[in-house]
Amino acid sequence: SENMTNSSSPPKPDASPAAVAMSRGQIHELLWALAESHFRKAQALYKSSLTAQTENSANIHWQASIVAGLTCLYSVVKICEAPRSQAHYFGSNPVTGPDTEAKTRLRIASVLAEWCNDSQTRTADEQQGEEERQLTRALMAVPNADSYLPTRYAIIAAHCRLFVRRGEYKWAEQKLKSAYMDAQKRQQLKWAYHFVFEISKLYLACGNTRGSANVLQHSAAMARKSGDTAGEVVVSAELLGQLMQMRNWTAVDALTGRIDTLMTDQALAEISPVRTRYWALKAAAAIMVGNVAGAQAACDFAREALKEWQHVFARQLVQEYASHGGSIVAIANPHIPSISGGFMVRGGSYYELHAWVMLVSALSVSGDNKYEQFMEFLQRAFDGIVRGEADGFKRQLQQLKLHVLLHAVDAGLAALRVSEAKSTLDEVMAVVADSENHPSIGNPDESKLRRQKTVWRSNRDAITLRWAMYMHRTGEFEAAMQAYRCVVKNGASDLRYAAQINIAVMHLSAPMLTQESEMHVRQILHELSETTPNTSKEMVRAALLDFVQGIESKEPVKAKTHLLACMRTCNEIADAALQGWTLCLLGTLMLPTGQYGQTLKMCAAGQAIAQRANDLLQNAAAVGLLTHIERAVGDSERCTKLLEVDQRLLEEFNALIQHAA
């Protein structure tokens, strides 16, 4: 009966390792899929924790998902490192190899860089040491053969980004140059251009603008010499942005003409990222020289190209995210042999260019509802940045996010939406405070504070200038003057120029202009006249300088000359706000001469501009000038009514300022 019982019982399952039916390749793919699902879950949990504003203790869920994902990837590494003698445990078809191990270590390093910089159990140096160890081992594991070059170059690019984060710019420069020479030698053009762009950005980060432009010029010349039209256009588009920052308008015009000629190639024009960037830069250049109509037309083309790129980017992002950690995507065009393998661009590039196109579109708007259109484009830019952050590109988009917010502050202050400008400034400060409050395992350490200070240091003067302008608007003149002087002392040329202009305006608009203030204003105007580069092309600067010189001059003829020059420039650049104030000042100059008809026309034009822009203060100035005209011609009844209107506008303006404060 015992034998009968044993024979009737079901056989026990064979749990020995040899019975596992999955191959190494299947296990590797399963672990990779599990790791990526854990990372996606962590991203979703982190976003929900931000929305719910939970405490740090509640973040354990997404932290656990990151740990689980890393555990899966480390398991893949162990499988790759297993001796050949253990291959029978995983089946007879091992497909894992050096490329798999290298890609896995690269993914581990990218996760450590993105999520784990502030680990509670490790210092920042230890964490970066682990990241560097993974990248070094990955580089050792991947063979130096052509079939493995994409993985090899992706590892080198990640290693250079680590060097830059640690401030080791010399090491990053040497490694990038070596990789560029190797990619060029092996005819890996897409990676050669990628490394050129990284070298250029490295020089920019170090403040070497001319060196960055020289690198791009050399690369464009090499592409032209080798007949690589696509490469020349891509590099030239990047170079165009550098030349615009340097305000080398002669070179900008020449390069734009060259790109126009190259873009006539239909196959080349089909590359939507290149076309989008080109039209966005062309629109920005048109704005900077005052060609608003040309900028609007270029923005239309840029937005059309951006829609095409959106579909390409979404497809490439899905294909390349796992192997390159989302930092690099490929843009391919099979019609052009030189780029049949694709260009390598950073994953955040679509979101960055989307924001830039919308920002340039905002700057090119004109008309009666300019503020509403401007803010609509800025909101679209901001929404694109938020989508990019949700897709894992928070760090790449951080600086651009601040840039968009600062433009929103400028628009609010210019339109006298002081309360809106104040709330946007508060949002700017929140972004700076959260600049390195990035998803990370554990609590922040000292390295986080150092990085936050770096973000603040790089944007300090731009933010300080906006706070000074806000305090100037709200009547906190002493604090505004102190902030302006800080910008003059430390800021870049553009910021210093704006601060000096505002200091001069504050002195000239004071109730009593002392001799000391007058000398200070004259010194400022002399410095601005001497140091302003290429004034004929710097339309906005020229208009502001003429405007302040018109206020400062005590000679009516000289003042009128400056103000008329400001008017001409305002007409060219379509700056309605400055045009309205200039009309009021011209009317003030003409009033003592008895030219009441001309004065009345200027006041009416200035008042119309102020009413369209809902500028209470400018409207009050125009009405006040009309009051003087009516008093001069003896119409006391009309004068009394205008005085009441003037007083009401000033009271509304003061109430608006007090509410914002």
C-alpha positions as CSV (number, residue, x, y, z in Angstrom):
1,S,0.0,0.0,0.0
2,E,2.9,2.3,0.6
3,N,4.1,1.7,-2.9
4,M,0.6,2.4,-4.2
5,T,0.5,5.7,-2.3
6,N,3.9,6.8,-3.6
7,S,3.0,6.0,-7.2
8,S,-0.3,7.8,-7.1
9,S,1.1,11.1,-5.6
10,P,2.1,13.8,-8.1
11,P,5.8,14.1,-9.0
12,K,7.7,16.9,-7.2
13,P,8.7,19.9,-9.4
14,D,12.4,20.1,-10.4
15,A,13.6,23.3,-8.8
16,S,17.3,22.9,-9.8
17,P,19.0,25.8,-11.7
18,A,19.5,23.6,-14.7
19,A,15.7,23.4,-15.1
20,V,15.4,27.2,-15.8
21,A,14.1,27.5,-19.3
22,M,15.0,31.2,-19.8
23,S,18.2,32.1,-21.6
24,R,20.6,34.7,-20.5
25,G,19.2,37.1,-23.1
26,Q,15.7,36.6,-21.9
27,I,16.7,37.2,-18.3
28,H,18.6,40.3,-19.3
29,E,15.6,41.7,-21.3
30,L,13.2,40.9,-18.4
31,L,15.4,42.6,-15.8
32,W,15.9,45.7,-18.1
33,A,12.1,45.9,-18.6
34,L,11.5,45.6,-14.8
35,A,14.1,48.3,-14.1
36,E,12.6,50.7,-16.6
37,S,9.1,50.1,-15.2
38,H,10.4,50.8,-11.7
39,F,12.0,54.1,-13.0
40,R,8.7,55.1,-14.7
41,K,6.8,54.3,-11.5
42,A,9.3,56.4,-9.5
43,Q,8.9,59.3,-11.9
44,A,5.1,59.2,-11.5
45,L,5.3,58.8,-7.7
46,Y,7.7,61.7,-7.5
47,K,5.4,64.0,-9.5
48,S,2.4,63.0,-7.4
49,S,4.3,63.7,-4.2
50,L,5.2,67.2,-5.5
51,T,1.5,67.9,-6.3
52,A,0.4,66.6,-2.9
53,Q,3.2,68.6,-1.2
54,T,4.0,65.6,1.1
55,E,6.7,65.4,3.6
56,N,10.1,63.8,3.0
57,S,9.0,60.6,4.9
58,A,6.3,60.1,2.3
59,N,8.8,59.9,-0.5
60,I,9.8,56.4,0.5
61,H,7.7,54.9,-2.2
62,W,9.4,56.4,-5.2
63,Q,12.8,56.0,-3.5
64,A,12.1,52.3,-3.1
65,S,11.2,52.1,-6.8
66,I,14.6,53.6,-7.7
67,V,16.4,51.1,-5.5
68,A,14.4,48.3,-7.1
69,G,15.3,49.4,-10.6
70,L,19.0,49.8,-9.7
71,T,18.9,46.3,-8.2
72,C,17.6,44.9,-11.5
73,L,20.4,46.6,-13.4
74,Y,23.1,45.4,-11.0
75,S,21.7,41.9,-11.5
76,V,22.2,42.2,-15.2
77,V,25.8,43.2,-14.6
78,K,26.3,40.2,-12.4
79,I,24.9,37.9,-15.2
80,C,27.3,39.5,-17.7
81,E,30.2,39.0,-15.3
82,A,29.4,35.4,-14.6
83,P,32.1,32.9,-15.8
84,R,31.5,30.9,-18.9
85,S,31.4,27.7,-16.8
86,Q,28.1,28.9,-15.3
87,A,26.5,29.3,-18.7
88,H,24.6,26.0,-18.3
89,Y,22.5,27.5,-15.5
90,F,21.0,30.0,-17.9
91,G,20.4,27.8,-20.9
92,S,22.5,27.1,-24.0
93,N,22.0,30.4,-25.9
94,P,23.8,33.2,-24.0
95,V,23.3,36.4,-25.9
96,T,24.6,38.8,-23.3
97,G,28.1,40.2,-24.0
98,P,30.3,43.3,-23.7
99,D,27.8,45.6,-25.3
100,T,25.1,44.5,-22.9
101,E,27.3,45.0,-19.9
102,A,28.5,48.4,-21.1
103,K,24.9,49.6,-21.8
104,T,23.7,48.4,-18.4
105,R,26.6,50.2,-16.6
106,L,25.8,53.3,-18.6
107,R,22.2,53.2,-17.6
108,I,23.2,52.7,-13.9
109,A,25.4,55.8,-14.2
110,S,22.7,57.9,-15.7
111,V,20.3,56.9,-12.9
112,L,22.9,57.7,-10.3
113,A,23.4,61.1,-11.9
114,E,19.7,61.9,-12.2
115,W,18.3,60.6,-9.0
116,C,21.0,59.7,-6.4
117,N,23.3,62.7,-6.1
118,D,22.1,63.4,-2.6
119,S,22.0,60.0,-1.0
120,Q,21.6,59.9,2.8
121,T,24.0,57.0,3.1
122,R,26.7,58.3,0.9
123,T,28.4,61.7,0.4
124,A,28.2,63.4,-3.0
125,D,31.8,62.5,-3.7
126,E,31.1,58.8,-3.0
127,Q,28.1,58.9,-5.2
128,Q,29.9,60.5,-8.1
129,G,32.7,58.0,-7.5
130,E,30.3,55.1,-8.0
131,E,29.0,56.8,-11.1
132,E,32.5,57.2,-12.5
133,R,33.4,53.6,-11.6
134,Q,30.4,52.4,-13.6
135,L,31.4,54.5,-16.6
136,T,35.0,53.4,-16.4
137,R,34.0,49.8,-16.2
138,A,31.6,50.3,-19.1
139,L,34.3,51.8,-21.2
140,M,36.6,48.9,-20.4
141,A,33.9,46.4,-21.2
142,V,32.9,47.6,-24.7
143,P,35.2,46.6,-27.5
144,N,36.8,49.3,-29.6
145,A,35.2,48.0,-32.8
146,D,33.0,49.9,-35.2
147,S,29.9,47.9,-34.4
148,Y,30.1,49.1,-30.7
149,L,31.0,52.7,-31.4
150,P,27.6,54.2,-30.6
151,T,27.7,52.7,-27.1
152,R,31.3,53.7,-26.6
153,Y,30.7,57.3,-27.6
154,A,27.6,57.5,-25.4
155,I,29.7,56.4,-22.4
156,I,32.4,59.0,-23.2
157,A,29.7,61.7,-23.5
158,A,28.2,60.7,-20.1
159,H,31.7,60.7,-18.6
160,C,32.3,64.3,-19.9
161,R,29.1,65.5,-18.4
162,L,30.2,64.1,-15.0
163,F,33.5,66.0,-15.4
164,V,31.6,69.2,-16.1
165,R,29.3,68.7,-13.0
166,R,32.5,68.4,-10.9
167,G,34.0,71.4,-12.4
168,E,36.9,69.4,-14.1
169,Y,36.6,71.4,-17.3
170,K,40.2,70.5,-18.5
171,W,39.5,66.8,-18.3
172,A,36.2,67.2,-20.1
173,E,37.8,69.2,-22.8
174,Q,40.6,66.7,-23.4
175,K,38.2,63.8,-23.5
176,L,35.8,65.5,-25.8
177,K,38.6,66.5,-28.2
178,S,40.0,63.0,-28.2
179,A,36.5,61.6,-28.9
180,Y,35.9,64.1,-31.7
181,M,39.2,63.2,-33.4
182,D,38.4,59.5,-33.1
183,A,34.8,59.9,-34.5
184,Q,36.1,62.0,-37.4
185,K,38.7,59.4,-38.2
186,R,36.2,56.6,-38.2
187,Q,33.7,58.6,-40.3
188,Q,31.2,58.7,-37.5
189,L,29.9,62.1,-38.5
190,K,26.8,62.2,-36.3
191,W,29.0,61.7,-33.2
192,A,31.7,64.0,-34.4
193,Y,29.1,66.8,-34.6
194,H,27.7,65.9,-31.2
195,F,31.2,66.2,-29.6
196,V,31.8,69.5,-31.4
197,F,28.6,70.9,-29.9
198,E,29.6,69.7,-26.5
199,I,33.0,71.3,-26.8
200,S,31.3,74.5,-27.8
201,K,28.9,74.4,-24.9
202,L,31.8,73.7,-22.5
203,Y,33.7,76.8,-23.7
204,L,30.5,78.8,-23.2
205,A,30.1,77.5,-19.7
206,C,33.7,78.7,-19.0
207,G,32.9,82.2,-20.5
208,N,35.0,81.6,-23.6
209,T,32.5,82.8,-26.2
210,R,35.0,83.4,-28.9
211,G,36.6,80.0,-28.4
212,S,33.1,78.4,-28.7
213,A,32.5,80.2,-32.0
214,N,35.9,79.3,-33.3
215,V,35.3,75.6,-32.7
216,L,32.0,75.8,-34.6
217,Q,33.6,77.8,-37.5
218,H,36.4,75.2,-37.8
219,S,33.8,72.3,-37.9
220,A,31.7,74.1,-40.4
221,A,34.7,74.7,-42.6
222,M,35.6,71.0,-42.4
223,A,32.1,70.0,-43.3
224,R,32.2,72.3,-46.3
225,K,35.5,71.0,-47.4
226,S,34.4,67.4,-47.3
227,G,31.1,68.2,-49.1
228,D,28.9,67.3,-46.1
229,T,26.1,69.8,-46.7
230,A,23.9,68.5,-43.9
231,G,26.7,68.8,-41.4
232,E,27.5,72.3,-42.5
233,V,23.9,73.4,-42.0
234,V,23.7,71.9,-38.5
235,V,26.9,73.4,-37.3
236,S,26.2,76.7,-39.0
237,A,22.9,77.0,-37.3
238,E,24.6,76.5,-34.0
239,L,27.3,79.0,-35.0
240,L,24.6,81.5,-36.0
241,G,23.3,81.6,-32.4
242,Q,26.8,82.2,-31.1
243,L,27.4,85.1,-33.5
244,M,24.1,86.7,-32.5
245,Q,25.2,86.6,-28.8
246,M,28.5,88.2,-29.8
247,R,26.5,90.8,-31.9
248,N,28.7,90.3,-34.9
249,W,26.0,91.4,-37.3
250,T,28.3,91.4,-40.4
251,A,29.1,87.7,-39.8
252,V,25.4,86.9,-39.0
253,D,24.3,88.4,-42.3
254,A,27.0,86.5,-44.2
255,L,26.2,83.2,-42.5
256,T,22.5,83.6,-42.9
257,G,23.0,84.0,-46.6
258,R,25.1,80.9,-46.7
259,I,22.5,78.8,-44.8
260,D,19.7,80.2,-47.1
261,T,21.6,78.8,-50.1
262,L,22.2,75.4,-48.5
263,M,18.5,75.1,-47.3
264,T,17.3,75.2,-50.9
265,D,18.2,71.5,-51.0
266,Q,14.8,69.8,-50.6
267,A,16.1,66.7,-48.9
268,L,18.0,68.9,-46.4
269,A,14.9,71.0,-45.8
270,E,13.0,67.9,-44.7
271,I,15.1,67.7,-41.5
272,S,12.6,69.3,-39.2
273,P,15.0,69.9,-36.2
274,V,17.5,71.8,-38.4
275,R,14.7,73.8,-40.1
276,T,13.1,74.7,-36.8
277,R,16.4,75.9,-35.2
278,Y,17.3,77.8,-38.3
279,W,14.0,79.7,-38.5
280,A,14.0,80.4,-34.8
281,L,17.5,81.9,-34.9
282,K,16.6,83.9,-38.0
283,A,13.5,85.3,-36.2
284,A,15.7,86.2,-33.2
285,A,18.2,88.0,-35.4
286,A,15.4,89.9,-37.1
287,I,14.1,91.0,-33.7
288,M,17.5,92.2,-32.5
289,V,17.9,94.5,-35.5
290,G,14.3,95.8,-35.3
291,N,12.8,93.9,-38.2
292,V,9.5,92.9,-36.5
293,A,7.7,91.9,-39.7
294,G,10.6,89.6,-40.8
295,A,10.7,88.1,-37.3
296,Q,6.9,87.3,-37.4
297,A,7.3,85.6,-40.8
298,A,10.3,83.5,-39.6
299,C,8.3,82.5,-36.4
300,D,5.5,81.2,-38.6
301,F,7.9,78.9,-40.4
302,A,9.6,77.8,-37.2
303,R,6.3,76.8,-35.6
304,E,5.4,74.8,-38.7
305,A,8.7,72.9,-38.6
306,L,8.3,72.4,-34.8
307,K,5.0,70.5,-35.4
308,E,6.8,68.1,-37.8
309,W,9.6,67.6,-35.3
310,Q,7.2,66.7,-32.5
311,H,6.3,63.4,-34.1
312,V,9.9,62.6,-35.0
313,F,11.1,63.4,-31.5
314,A,8.4,61.3,-29.8
315,R,9.3,58.3,-31.9
316,Q,13.1,58.7,-31.4
317,L,12.7,59.2,-27.7
318,V,11.0,55.9,-27.3
319,Q,13.6,54.1,-29.4
320,E,16.7,55.6,-27.7
321,Y,15.7,56.1,-24.1
322,A,16.8,52.7,-22.7
323,S,20.2,52.6,-24.4
324,H,21.3,56.2,-23.7
325,G,19.5,57.1,-20.6
326,G,17.4,59.7,-22.4
327,S,20.3,62.0,-22.9
328,I,20.8,61.5,-26.6
329,V,18.4,60.9,-29.5
330,A,19.0,60.3,-33.2
331,I,17.5,62.4,-36.0
332,A,17.8,60.5,-39.3
333,N,17.1,61.4,-42.9
334,P,17.6,58.5,-45.4
335,H,17.6,60.8,-48.4
336,I,21.0,62.3,-47.4
337,P,23.7,59.7,-47.3
338,S,26.0,61.6,-44.9
339,I,23.3,61.5,-42.2
340,S,21.6,58.2,-42.9
341,G,22.7,57.1,-39.5
342,G,21.2,60.2,-37.9
343,F,22.4,63.3,-36.0
344,M,22.9,62.8,-32.3
345,V,21.3,65.6,-30.2
346,R,20.4,65.9,-26.6
347,G,17.1,64.5,-25.5
348,G,15.9,67.9,-24.1
349,S,16.6,69.7,-27.4
350,Y,13.0,69.4,-28.6
351,Y,11.6,70.9,-25.4
352,E,14.4,73.6,-25.4
353,L,13.7,74.6,-29.0
354,H,9.9,74.5,-28.5
355,A,10.4,77.0,-25.6
356,W,12.7,79.2,-27.7
357,V,10.4,79.3,-30.7
358,M,7.5,80.4,-28.4
359,L,9.7,82.9,-26.7
360,V,10.8,84.4,-30.0
361,S,7.2,84.4,-31.2
362,A,6.3,86.4,-28.1
363,L,9.0,88.9,-28.6
364,S,7.8,89.5,-32.2
365,V,4.2,90.2,-31.5
366,S,2.8,93.7,-32.0
367,G,-0.5,95.5,-32.0
368,D,-3.2,96.7,-29.6
369,N,-3.4,93.4,-27.7
370,K,0.3,92.9,-27.5
371,Y,0.4,92.0,-23.9
372,E,-2.2,89.2,-24.2
373,Q,-0.5,87.7,-27.2
374,F,2.9,88.0,-25.6
375,M,1.7,86.2,-22.4
376,E,-0.1,83.5,-24.5
377,F,3.2,82.6,-26.3
378,L,5.1,82.6,-23.0
379,Q,2.5,80.3,-21.4
380,R,2.9,77.9,-24.3
381,A,6.7,78.0,-23.8
382,F,6.2,77.3,-20.1
383,D,3.8,74.5,-20.7
384,G,6.4,72.9,-23.0
385,I,9.1,73.1,-20.3
386,V,6.7,71.5,-17.8
387,R,6.1,68.6,-20.2
388,G,9.9,68.3,-20.7
389,E,10.4,68.1,-16.9
390,A,7.8,65.4,-16.7
391,D,9.7,63.4,-19.3
392,G,12.9,63.6,-17.2
393,F,14.7,66.7,-18.6
394,K,14.4,68.9,-15.6
395,R,18.0,69.9,-15.3
396,Q,18.4,70.6,-19.0
397,L,15.4,72.9,-19.0
398,Q,16.1,74.7,-15.7
399,Q,17.9,77.7,-17.1
400,L,15.4,78.1,-19.9
401,K,12.6,78.0,-17.4
402,L,14.1,80.9,-15.5
403,H,14.6,82.8,-18.8
404,V,11.0,82.5,-19.7
405,L,9.8,83.5,-16.2
406,L,12.0,86.6,-16.3
407,H,10.5,87.7,-19.6
408,A,7.1,87.3,-18.1
409,V,8.2,89.6,-15.3
410,D,9.4,92.2,-17.8
411,A,6.1,92.0,-19.6
412,G,4.1,92.4,-16.4
413,L,6.1,95.4,-15.3
414,A,5.9,97.1,-18.7
415,A,2.1,96.6,-18.8
416,L,1.8,97.8,-15.2
417,R,0.5,94.4,-14.2
418,V,2.5,94.8,-11.0
419,S,0.8,92.1,-9.0
420,E,1.3,89.6,-11.8
421,A,4.9,90.6,-12.0
422,K,5.3,90.1,-8.3
423,S,3.8,86.6,-8.4
424,T,6.0,85.7,-11.3
425,L,9.1,87.0,-9.3
426,D,8.1,84.8,-6.4
427,E,7.9,81.8,-8.8
428,V,11.4,82.7,-10.1
429,M,12.7,82.6,-6.5
430,A,10.9,79.2,-6.0
431,V,12.6,77.8,-9.1
432,V,16.0,79.0,-7.8
433,A,15.3,77.5,-4.4
434,D,14.2,74.2,-6.0
435,S,17.0,74.3,-8.5
436,E,18.7,71.3,-7.0
437,N,15.8,70.0,-4.9
438,H,15.8,67.3,-7.5
439,P,14.5,63.7,-7.1
440,S,17.1,62.0,-5.0
441,I,17.4,59.2,-2.5
442,G,17.7,60.5,1.1
443,N,18.1,64.0,2.4
444,P,20.1,66.8,0.7
445,D,23.7,67.3,1.7
446,E,26.3,70.1,1.5
447,S,26.8,69.5,-2.2
448,K,23.2,70.5,-2.9
449,L,23.8,73.8,-1.2
450,R,26.9,74.4,-3.3
451,R,25.0,73.6,-6.6
452,Q,22.1,75.8,-5.5
453,K,24.5,78.7,-4.9
454,T,25.9,78.1,-8.4
455,V,22.5,78.4,-10.0
456,W,21.8,81.6,-8.0
457,R,25.2,83.0,-8.9
458,S,24.7,82.5,-12.6
459,N,21.3,84.2,-12.5
460,R,21.8,86.6,-9.6
461,D,22.2,89.8,-11.6
462,A,19.3,89.1,-14.0
463,I,16.9,88.4,-11.0
464,T,18.2,91.4,-9.0
465,L,17.5,93.7,-11.9
466,R,13.9,92.5,-12.0
467,W,13.5,93.0,-8.3
468,A,15.0,96.5,-8.7
469,M,12.5,97.3,-11.4
470,Y,9.6,96.0,-9.3
471,M,10.7,98.1,-6.3
472,H,11.1,101.1,-8.6
473,R,7.5,100.6,-9.8
474,T,6.2,100.3,-6.2
475,G,7.9,103.4,-5.0
476,E,10.7,101.7,-2.9
477,F,13.3,104.0,-4.4
478,E,16.1,103.5,-2.0
479,A,16.0,99.7,-2.2
480,A,15.6,99.9,-6.0
481,M,18.6,102.2,-6.3
482,Q,20.7,99.9,-4.1
483,A,19.7,96.9,-6.3
484,Y,20.5,98.7,-9.5
485,R,23.9,99.6,-8.2
486,C,24.6,96.0,-7.4
487,V,23.8,95.0,-11.0
488,V,26.0,97.8,-12.3
489,K,28.9,96.5,-10.2
490,N,28.6,92.8,-11.0
491,G,26.3,92.4,-14.0
492,A,27.0,91.5,-17.7
493,S,27.0,94.3,-20.2
494,D,23.3,94.1,-21.1
495,L,22.2,94.0,-17.5
496,R,24.6,96.8,-16.5
497,Y,23.2,98.9,-19.4
498,A,19.6,98.5,-18.3
499,A,20.5,99.2,-14.6
500,Q,22.4,102.4,-15.6
501,I,19.5,103.6,-17.7
502,N,17.1,103.1,-14.8
503,I,19.5,104.8,-12.3
504,A,19.6,107.8,-14.7
505,V,15.8,107.8,-15.0
506,M,15.4,107.7,-11.1
507,H,17.7,110.7,-10.7
508,L,16.0,112.7,-13.4
509,S,12.5,111.9,-12.1
510,A,13.3,113.0,-8.6
511,P,11.4,116.0,-7.2
512,M,14.7,117.9,-6.8
513,L,17.6,117.3,-9.1
514,T,20.7,118.1,-7.1
515,Q,24.0,119.1,-8.7
516,E,25.5,115.8,-7.5
517,S,22.7,113.8,-9.1
518,E,23.1,115.8,-12.3
519,M,26.8,115.1,-12.5
520,H,26.1,111.4,-11.8
521,V,23.6,111.3,-14.7
522,R,26.0,113.0,-17.1
523,Q,28.7,110.5,-16.1
524,I,26.3,107.6,-16.8
525,L,25.3,109.0,-20.2
526,H,28.9,109.5,-21.1
527,E,29.7,105.9,-20.2
528,L,26.7,104.5,-22.1
529,S,27.6,106.5,-25.2
530,E,31.2,105.4,-25.1
531,T,30.6,101.7,-24.3
532,T,27.5,100.8,-26.3
533,P,28.7,98.5,-29.1
534,N,27.4,99.1,-32.6
535,T,24.7,101.5,-31.6
536,S,23.2,101.8,-35.1
537,K,22.1,98.2,-34.9
538,E,21.3,98.1,-31.2
539,M,17.8,99.7,-31.8
540,V,16.4,99.4,-28.3
541,R,19.6,100.6,-26.7
542,A,19.8,103.6,-29.0
543,A,16.2,104.5,-28.3
544,L,16.6,104.3,-24.5
545,L,19.8,106.4,-24.7
546,D,18.2,109.1,-26.8
547,F,15.2,109.1,-24.5
548,V,17.3,109.6,-21.3
549,Q,19.5,112.2,-23.0
550,G,16.3,114.0,-24.1
551,I,15.1,114.1,-20.4
552,E,18.6,115.2,-19.2
553,S,19.2,118.0,-21.7
554,K,18.4,121.5,-20.5
555,E,18.6,122.9,-24.0
556,P,15.2,122.5,-25.8
557,V,16.7,122.1,-29.2
558,K,19.1,119.4,-28.2
559,A,16.4,117.6,-26.1
560,K,14.0,117.7,-29.1
561,T,16.7,116.3,-31.3
562,H,17.2,113.3,-29.0
563,L,13.5,112.7,-28.5
564,L,12.8,112.8,-32.2
565,A,15.6,110.3,-32.8
566,C,14.0,108.1,-30.1
567,M,10.7,108.4,-31.9
568,R,12.2,107.3,-35.2
569,T,13.7,104.3,-33.5
570,C,10.5,103.4,-31.7
571,N,8.6,103.4,-35.0
572,E,11.2,101.0,-36.4
573,I,11.1,98.6,-33.5
574,A,7.4,99.0,-32.8
575,D,8.0,99.9,-29.1
576,A,4.7,101.5,-28.2
577,A,5.3,102.2,-24.5
578,L,8.5,104.1,-25.1
579,Q,6.9,105.9,-28.1
580,G,4.1,107.1,-25.9
581,W,6.4,108.6,-23.2
582,T,8.5,110.2,-25.9
583,L,5.4,111.9,-27.4
584,C,4.5,113.2,-24.0
585,L,8.0,114.7,-23.5
586,L,8.0,116.2,-27.0
587,G,4.6,117.8,-26.1
588,T,6.1,119.2,-22.9
589,L,9.0,120.8,-24.9
590,M,6.6,122.3,-27.5
591,L,4.1,123.7,-24.9
592,P,6.2,126.8,-23.9
593,T,6.7,127.7,-27.6
594,G,3.0,128.2,-28.1
595,Q,2.7,125.4,-30.7
596,Y,-0.6,124.2,-29.2
597,G,-1.8,122.4,-32.3
598,Q,1.4,120.3,-32.5
599,T,1.4,119.7,-28.7
600,L,-2.3,118.6,-28.8
601,K,-1.6,116.1,-31.6
602,M,1.3,114.6,-29.6
603,C,-0.7,114.3,-26.4
604,A,-3.6,112.7,-28.3
605,A,-1.3,110.1,-29.9
606,G,0.4,109.4,-26.5
607,Q,-2.9,109.1,-24.8
608,A,-4.2,106.6,-27.4
609,I,-1.1,104.4,-26.9
610,A,-1.5,104.6,-23.1
611,Q,-5.2,103.6,-23.4
612,R,-4.5,100.6,-25.7
613,A,-1.8,99.4,-23.3
614,N,-3.9,100.2,-20.2
615,D,-1.0,102.2,-18.8
616,L,-2.5,104.4,-16.2
617,L,0.6,106.5,-15.5
618,Q,1.3,107.3,-19.1
619,N,-2.3,108.2,-19.6
620,A,-2.2,110.5,-16.6
621,A,0.9,112.2,-18.0
622,A,-0.8,112.8,-21.4
623,V,-4.0,114.1,-19.6
624,G,-1.8,116.4,-17.4
625,L,-0.2,117.9,-20.5
626,L,-3.6,118.4,-22.1
627,T,-4.6,120.3,-18.9
628,H,-1.7,122.7,-19.4
629,I,-2.8,123.3,-23.0
630,E,-6.4,124.1,-21.9
631,R,-5.2,126.4,-19.2
632,A,-2.9,128.2,-21.7
633,V,-5.8,128.8,-24.1
634,G,-8.1,130.0,-21.3
635,D,-10.6,127.1,-21.2
636,S,-11.0,126.8,-17.4
637,E,-14.0,124.5,-17.5
638,R,-12.2,122.0,-19.7
639,C,-9.1,122.4,-17.6
640,T,-11.0,121.5,-14.4
641,K,-12.5,118.3,-16.0
642,L,-9.1,117.2,-17.2
643,L,-7.6,117.8,-13.7
644,E,-10.3,115.5,-12.3
645,V,-9.5,112.8,-14.8
646,D,-5.8,113.2,-14.2
647,Q,-6.3,112.8,-10.4
648,R,-8.5,109.8,-10.9
649,L,-5.9,108.0,-13.0
650,L,-3.2,108.7,-10.5
651,E,-5.3,107.4,-7.7
652,E,-6.0,104.2,-9.6
653,F,-2.3,103.8,-10.3
654,N,-1.4,104.3,-6.7
655,A,-4.1,101.8,-5.6
656,L,-2.7,99.3,-8.1
657,I,0.8,99.7,-6.7
658,Q,-0.3,99.5,-3.1
659,H,-2.3,96.3,-3.9
660,A,0.8,94.8,-5.5
661,A,3.0,95.7,-2.6
